[in-house]
Amino acid sequence: MQQNTHLNINTSLCGKVTTLEKGYAEVLLHTTQQMSADAEGLVHGGFVFGAADYAAMSAVNDPFVVLGASSSKFLAPVKVGDVVLCKAVIVSDKGKKKVVEVEAFISDKIVFTGEFTTFVLDKHVLA
């Protein structure tokens, strides 16, 4: 399947789409020192959230998808050098409104869960 959204995203900061199917996407984030929040190498949660958001947008895979709301839980710390896999699946599809659940893992350990409410617009949000 072809990627139709977020084509200019910085994949070194938000991860790279590794699986893309109708209503489903996986994003792999390789964490780096640039993402560190402190001297111990704790990765700032915004990078994990960004990868999860990118996975949700990719699951919808429309050029005009935008995020309307989200709720998330950070379940375990992520450290520099960890590889985070975000799995996103559309769980509700009501036309322009789609709800996407995302789980993020380091190996088999879940580190993040989130629900992303998205909207597919008729044109670009800035147009």
DRENDO-1510 file (C-alpha; in Angstrom, 1 decimal, always signed):
<recs>
REC; n; res; u; v; w
REC; 1; MET; +0.0; +0.0; +0.0 .
REC; 2; GLN; +1.2; +3.5; -0.8 .
REC; 3; GLN; +1.8; +6.1; +1.9 .
REC; 4; ASN; -0.6; +9.1; +1.3 .
REC; 5; THR; -0.1; +11.2; +4.4 .
REC; 6; HIS; +2.7; +13.0; +6.3 .
REC; 7; LEU; +5.1; +12.6; +3.4 .
REC; 8; ASN; +7.5; +15.3; +4.6 .
REC; 9; ILE; +7.8; +14.1; +8.2 .
REC; 10; ASN; +11.3; +13.8; +9.7 .
REC; 11; THR; +11.5; +10.0; +10.2 .
REC; 12; SER; +14.6; +10.3; +12.3 .
REC; 13; LEU; +12.5; +12.1; +15.0 .
REC; 14; CYS; +9.1; +10.5; +14.4 .
REC; 15; GLY; +10.0; +7.0; +13.2 .
REC; 16; LYS; +9.6; +5.2; +9.9 .
REC; 17; VAL; +6.5; +3.4; +8.6 .
REC; 18; THR; +7.4; -0.3; +8.3 .
REC; 19; THR; +4.0; -1.8; +7.8 .
REC; 20; LEU; +1.0; -0.1; +6.0 .
REC; 21; GLU; -2.3; -1.9; +5.4 .
REC; 22; LYS; -5.9; -0.6; +5.2 .
REC; 23; GLY; -6.7; +0.7; +8.7 .
REC; 24; TYR; -3.4; -0.4; +10.2 .
REC; 25; ALA; +0.2; +0.9; +10.4 .
REC; 26; GLU; +3.4; +0.2; +12.2 .
REC; 27; VAL; +6.0; +2.8; +12.9 .
REC; 28; LEU; +9.5; +2.0; +14.1 .
REC; 29; LEU; +11.4; +4.6; +16.2 .
REC; 30; HIS; +15.1; +4.3; +16.8 .
REC; 31; THR; +15.8; +6.5; +19.8 .
REC; 32; THR; +18.9; +8.7; +19.8 .
REC; 33; GLN; +20.8; +11.0; +22.1 .
REC; 34; GLN; +19.1; +13.9; +20.4 .
REC; 35; MET; +15.9; +12.7; +22.1 .
REC; 36; SER; +17.4; +12.6; +25.6 .
REC; 37; ALA; +15.7; +14.6; +28.4 .
REC; 38; ASP; +18.5; +14.1; +31.0 .
REC; 39; ALA; +22.0; +12.8; +31.7 .
REC; 40; GLU; +20.7; +9.3; +32.3 .
REC; 41; GLY; +19.4; +9.0; +28.8 .
REC; 42; LEU; +15.6; +9.1; +29.5 .
REC; 43; VAL; +13.9; +9.8; +26.1 .
REC; 44; HIS; +11.4; +12.7; +26.3 .
REC; 45; GLY; +7.9; +11.3; +26.0 .
REC; 46; GLY; +7.1; +13.7; +23.2 .
REC; 47; PHE; +9.1; +11.6; +20.8 .
REC; 48; VAL; +7.2; +8.5; +21.7 .
REC; 49; PHE; +4.0; +10.4; +21.4 .
REC; 50; GLY; +5.1; +11.7; +18.0 .
REC; 51; ALA; +5.8; +8.2; +16.7 .
REC; 52; ALA; +2.4; +7.0; +18.0 .
REC; 53; ASP; +0.7; +10.0; +16.4 .
REC; 54; TYR; +2.5; +9.3; +13.1 .
REC; 55; ALA; +1.4; +5.7; +13.3 .
REC; 56; ALA; -2.2; +6.8; +13.9 .
REC; 57; MET; -2.1; +9.2; +10.9 .
REC; 58; SER; -0.6; +6.5; +8.8 .
REC; 59; ALA; -3.3; +4.0; +9.7 .
REC; 60; VAL; -5.9; +6.5; +8.4 .
REC; 61; ASN; -3.5; +7.2; +5.4 .
REC; 62; ASP; -5.4; +10.2; +3.9 .
REC; 63; PRO; -3.5; +13.4; +2.8 .
REC; 64; PHE; -6.0; +15.6; +4.7 .
REC; 65; VAL; -6.1; +13.7; +8.1 .
REC; 66; VAL; -5.7; +15.8; +11.2 .
REC; 67; LEU; -5.6; +15.0; +14.9 .
REC; 68; GLY; -8.7; +16.2; +16.8 .
REC; 69; ALA; -8.0; +14.7; +20.3 .
REC; 70; SER; -6.0; +12.1; +22.1 .
REC; 71; SER; -5.5; +10.4; +25.4 .
REC; 72; SER; -2.4; +8.5; +26.3 .
REC; 73; LYS; -0.6; +6.6; +29.0 .
REC; 74; PHE; +3.1; +6.2; +29.4 .
REC; 75; LEU; +3.5; +2.8; +31.0 .
REC; 76; ALA; +7.3; +2.4; +31.1 .
REC; 77; PRO; +10.4; +4.6; +30.5 .
REC; 78; VAL; +12.2; +4.7; +27.2 .
REC; 79; LYS; +15.9; +5.2; +27.1 .
REC; 80; VAL; +18.3; +6.3; +24.4 .
REC; 81; GLY; +19.1; +3.4; +22.2 .
REC; 82; ASP; +15.7; +1.7; +22.6 .
REC; 83; VAL; +13.8; +0.7; +19.5 .
REC; 84; VAL; +10.1; +1.5; +19.9 .
REC; 85; LEU; +7.5; -0.2; +17.7 .
REC; 86; CYS; +4.1; +1.6; +17.5 .
REC; 87; LYS; +1.1; -0.4; +16.2 .
REC; 88; ALA; -1.9; +1.5; +15.2 .
REC; 89; VAL; -5.3; +0.2; +14.2 .
REC; 90; ILE; -8.6; +2.0; +13.4 .
REC; 91; VAL; -11.2; +0.9; +15.9 .
REC; 92; SER; -14.0; +3.2; +14.9 .
REC; 93; ASP; -14.8; +4.6; +11.4 .
REC; 94; LYS; -17.7; +7.0; +11.2 .
REC; 95; GLY; -17.0; +8.7; +7.9 .
REC; 96; LYS; -14.7; +11.6; +8.4 .
REC; 97; LYS; -14.1; +10.7; +12.1 .
REC; 98; LYS; -11.9; +7.8; +12.8 .
REC; 99; VAL; -10.6; +6.6; +16.2 .
REC; 100; VAL; -7.2; +4.9; +16.2 .
REC; 101; GLU; -5.7; +2.9; +19.1 .
REC; 102; VAL; -2.0; +2.8; +19.3 .
REC; 103; GLU; +0.3; +0.6; +21.4 .
REC; 104; ALA; +4.0; +1.1; +21.6 .
REC; 105; PHE; +6.5; -1.7; +22.5 .
REC; 106; ILE; +10.1; -2.2; +23.3 .
REC; 107; SER; +10.6; -5.8; +22.3 .
REC; 108; ASP; +7.5; -7.4; +23.9 .
REC; 109; LYS; +7.2; -4.8; +26.7 .
REC; 110; ILE; +4.4; -2.3; +26.2 .
REC; 111; VAL; +5.5; +1.2; +27.1 .
REC; 112; PHE; +2.7; +3.4; +25.7 .
REC; 113; THR; -1.0; +3.3; +24.9 .
REC; 114; GLY; -3.1; +5.9; +23.2 .
REC; 115; GLU; -6.4; +6.7; +21.6 .
REC; 116; PHE; -6.3; +9.2; +18.7 .
REC; 117; THR; -9.4; +10.8; +17.4 .
REC; 118; THR; -8.8; +11.9; +13.8 .
REC; 119; PHE; -10.7; +13.8; +11.2 .
REC; 120; VAL; -10.4; +13.5; +7.4 .
REC; 121; LEU; -11.0; +17.0; +5.9 .
REC; 122; ASP; -12.1; +17.9; +2.4 .
REC; 123; LYS; -9.0; +20.0; +1.9 .
REC; 124; HIS; -5.7; +20.7; +3.7 .
REC; 125; VAL; -6.3; +22.3; +7.1 .
REC; 126; LEU; -4.1; +25.3; +6.1 .
REC; 127; ALA; -5.7; +25.8; +2.7 .
</recs>
